[in-house]
Amino acid sequence: MTEKNSSLKLEICCYSVLSCRNAEAGGADRIELCAGMPEGGVTPSYGTVKAVLEQVSIPVYVMIRPRGGDFYFNPTEKAAMLEDIKILKTLRPGGFVIGALLPDGSLDLETIREQLEAIGDFPVTFHRAFDMCSDPDAAVGALADMGIENILTSGLYQNAREGIDNLARFKKIAAGRINIMAGSGVNPGNIPEIAEANVDAFHFSAKKTLPGAMIFRNERINMGGDKSVDEFVTYEADSELVRKAKGVIQTLR
């Protein structure tokens, strides 16, 4: 379940097949594949995962999260996540991305263990539910003990740059047993500063805003709940931004 590597990794968070192709073209080491950008990432469809795996060769880690919002899941949601893992395992992705908490902010160890058992030997990242933990220092050790490969974290702040001191502390607690991956607000300009925390990987969306293809637009209607979201644009990973981030990382080690 764990495949730690001494070299710094660049993971790109992608929400489409095109973004995954762009990430690979730019030199990314790994992809986190999600749906639902406005929700912060939820489980992508079987068809999307299948298409991505057919079109890229770098590891693709699939998000397992039934909805946006908090990370305390009811029994129906837990059952749905296990079913998603069972189905998506058949496609043989590079790994999975999971996370679950109890109402007091502690790790939901029972749910995490159930998911790890369902996942089997695939590598696993624990996502930014970690940043909502009430005792993140203890969580580092607990997740390492369970054989999880990576923790994705902003260092408990909105932006990883703000959380550098915490990232450095988590890295020391990890003691090489689990990788600390910095995410949220990471870009080519701040990677060298964040790298001072001695993290193992960087998580970056590298997204670029593109105009939608629709010519006719009924702008009186908003199909989602957030009226501030422009539904006539798309967001795709930009291969040049990925390339720049990769170039910066290559100068660090």
C-alpha positions in Angstrom: 0.0 0.0 0.0 3.0 2.3 0.5 5.4 3.3 -2.2 7.6 6.1 -0.8 10.2 7.7 -3.0 13.0 10.1 -2.0 12.5 12.3 -5.1 10.1 15.2 -4.9 6.8 14.5 -6.7 4.4 16.7 -8.6 0.8 15.7 -8.5 -1.8 17.5 -10.6 -5.4 17.6 -9.5 -7.6 17.0 -12.6 -11.3 17.1 -13.3 -11.4 15.9 -16.9 -9.7 13.7 -19.4 -8.2 16.7 -21.2 -6.7 18.0 -18.0 -5.1 14.6 -17.3 -3.6 14.6 -20.8 -2.3 18.1 -20.2 -0.8 17.1 -16.8 1.1 14.2 -18.3 2.3 16.4 -21.3 3.6 18.9 -18.8 5.7 16.3 -16.9 3.5 15.6 -13.9 4.4 12.5 -11.9 0.9 11.7 -10.8 -2.7 12.7 -11.2 -5.5 13.0 -8.6 -8.7 12.5 -10.5 -11.8 14.1 -9.2 -15.2 15.3 -10.2 -17.0 18.3 -8.7 -14.5 21.2 -8.6 -16.9 23.5 -6.7 -17.3 20.9 -4.0 -13.6 20.5 -3.6 -13.5 17.1 -5.4 -15.8 14.1 -5.3 -15.7 10.6 -6.9 -15.5 10.7 -10.7 -17.6 8.5 -12.8 -16.6 5.1 -14.0 -16.6 6.3 -17.6 -14.3 9.2 -16.8 -11.8 7.0 -14.9 -11.8 4.4 -17.7 -11.2 7.1 -20.4 -8.4 8.7 -18.4 -6.6 5.3 -17.7 -6.8 4.6 -21.4 -5.2 7.9 -22.4 -2.5 8.6 -19.9 0.4 6.4 -18.6 1.3 8.1 -15.3 -0.3 7.0 -12.1 -3.9 8.1 -11.6 -5.2 8.2 -8.0 -9.0 8.3 -7.8 -10.9 10.4 -5.3 -13.4 8.5 -3.2 -15.8 11.1 -1.7 -19.6 11.0 -2.1 -20.3 14.7 -1.7 -18.8 18.1 -0.8 -19.0 19.5 2.7 -17.6 18.0 5.8 -16.0 14.6 6.2 -18.3 12.8 8.6 -20.3 10.3 6.6 -23.5 8.5 7.4 -23.9 4.7 6.9 -25.4 5.1 3.4 -22.6 7.3 2.3 -20.0 4.9 3.7 -21.7 2.0 1.8 -21.6 4.0 -1.4 -17.9 4.7 -1.0 -17.1 1.0 -0.5 -19.2 0.2 -3.6 -17.3 2.9 -5.6 -14.0 1.4 -4.5 -15.2 -2.1 -5.5 -16.2 -1.0 -9.0 -13.3 1.4 -9.7 -10.7 -1.2 -8.6 -11.6 -3.3 -11.6 -10.1 -0.5 -13.8 -6.7 -0.9 -12.0 -6.0 2.8 -11.3 -2.7 3.9 -9.8 -4.2 4.4 -6.4 -7.1 5.9 -4.3 -7.7 9.1 -2.3 -9.7 8.7 0.9 -10.6 10.5 4.2 -13.1 10.3 7.0 -13.6 12.0 10.3 -15.8 11.6 13.4 -17.8 14.6 14.7 -15.1 15.5 17.3 -12.6 15.9 14.5 -10.7 12.7 15.2 -10.0 10.2 12.5 -12.8 7.8 11.7 -10.5 4.8 12.1 -13.3 2.2 11.5 -14.3 3.7 8.2 -10.7 4.3 7.1 -9.8 0.7 7.9 -12.9 -0.6 6.0 -11.9 1.4 3.0 -8.3 0.3 3.1 -9.4 -3.4 3.3 -11.6 -2.8 0.2 -8.7 -1.0 -1.6 -6.2 -3.8 -0.9 -2.7 -3.3 -2.3 -3.4 0.0 -4.2 -1.4 3.0 -2.9 -3.5 5.5 -0.9 -3.5 9.2 -0.2 -5.4 10.6 2.8 -6.9 13.9 1.5 -7.4 17.3 3.1 -9.8 15.9 5.7 -6.5 15.9 7.5 -6.6 19.7 7.7 -9.9 19.4 9.6 -8.5 17.0 12.2 -8.6 18.0 15.9 -5.3 16.3 16.6 -3.3 16.3 13.3 0.0 15.4 15.0 -1.5 12.2 16.3 -3.2 11.6 12.9 0.2 11.6 11.1 1.3 8.6 13.2 -2.0 6.8 13.0 -2.2 7.1 9.2 1.4 5.9 8.9 0.6 2.9 11.1 -2.2 2.0 8.7 0.2 1.9 5.7 -1.1 5.0 3.9 1.3 6.4 1.4 0.6 10.2 1.4 -1.1 12.9 3.4 -2.3 15.8 1.4 -2.3 18.9 3.6 -2.1 22.7 3.5 -0.6 22.7 6.9 -4.0 23.5 8.5 -4.3 26.8 6.6 -6.2 27.9 3.5 -2.9 28.2 1.7 0.1 25.8 2.0 2.4 28.8 2.0 0.8 29.9 5.3 1.1 26.5 6.8 4.8 26.0 6.2 5.7 25.6 9.9 3.1 22.9 10.4 4.1 21.1 7.2 7.7 21.0 8.6 6.4 19.6 11.9 4.3 17.0 10.2 7.3 15.9 8.1 9.4 15.4 11.3 6.6 13.4 12.9 6.3 11.3 9.8 9.9 10.3 10.1 10.0 8.8 6.6 7.0 6.5 7.3 4.5 8.5 5.3 4.9 11.2 2.6 3.7 14.8 3.4 2.3 16.4 0.2 1.7 20.1 0.2 -1.5 21.3 -1.5 -3.7 24.4 -1.8 -2.4 27.5 -3.4 0.8 25.8 -4.6 2.2 27.3 -7.8 5.6 27.6 -9.5 6.4 30.9 -7.7 6.0 29.6 -4.1 7.2 26.0 -4.5 10.8 26.9 -3.4 9.5 28.5 -0.2 7.1 25.6 0.6 10.0 23.2 -0.1 11.8 24.6 3.0 9.3 22.5 5.0 11.1 19.4 3.5 7.8 18.1 2.1 7.8 15.0 -0.2 5.5 16.2 -2.9 3.5 19.2 -4.3 -0.2 19.1 -5.2 -1.2 21.7 -7.9 -4.3 22.2 -10.0 -2.4 24.2 -12.7 -5.8 25.3 -13.9 -6.5 27.7 -16.7 -9.9 29.3 -17.4 -11.2 28.6 -20.9 -14.4 30.0 -22.6 -17.2 27.5 -23.0 -18.2 26.2 -26.4 -21.9 27.3 -26.1 -22.9 30.1 -28.5 -26.5 30.4 -27.3 -26.6 31.2 -23.6 -29.7 31.8 -21.4 -28.0 33.8 -18.7 -31.2 34.2 -16.7 -30.7 30.7 -15.4 -28.1 29.2 -13.1 -28.0 25.4 -13.0 -26.1 25.1 -9.8 -26.7 26.5 -6.3 -23.9 29.1 -6.4 -24.9 32.0 -8.6 -21.4 33.4 -8.4 -20.1 30.5 -10.5 -19.7 31.3 -14.2 -21.2 28.2 -15.9 -20.1 29.3 -19.3 -16.4 28.7 -18.7 -14.3 25.5 -18.2 -11.2 24.9 -16.2 -8.4 22.7 -17.5 -4.9 21.9 -16.3 -2.5 23.9 -18.4 0.5 21.9 -19.6 2.8 24.9 -19.6 2.0 25.7 -15.9 2.6 22.1 -15.1 5.9 22.2 -17.0 7.0 25.4 -15.1 6.2 23.8 -11.7 8.1 20.6 -12.7 11.1 22.7 -13.8 11.2 24.5 -10.4 11.0 21.2 -8.5 13.8 19.7 -10.6 16.1 22.6 -9.4 15.4 21.7 -5.7 16.8 18.2 -5.6 
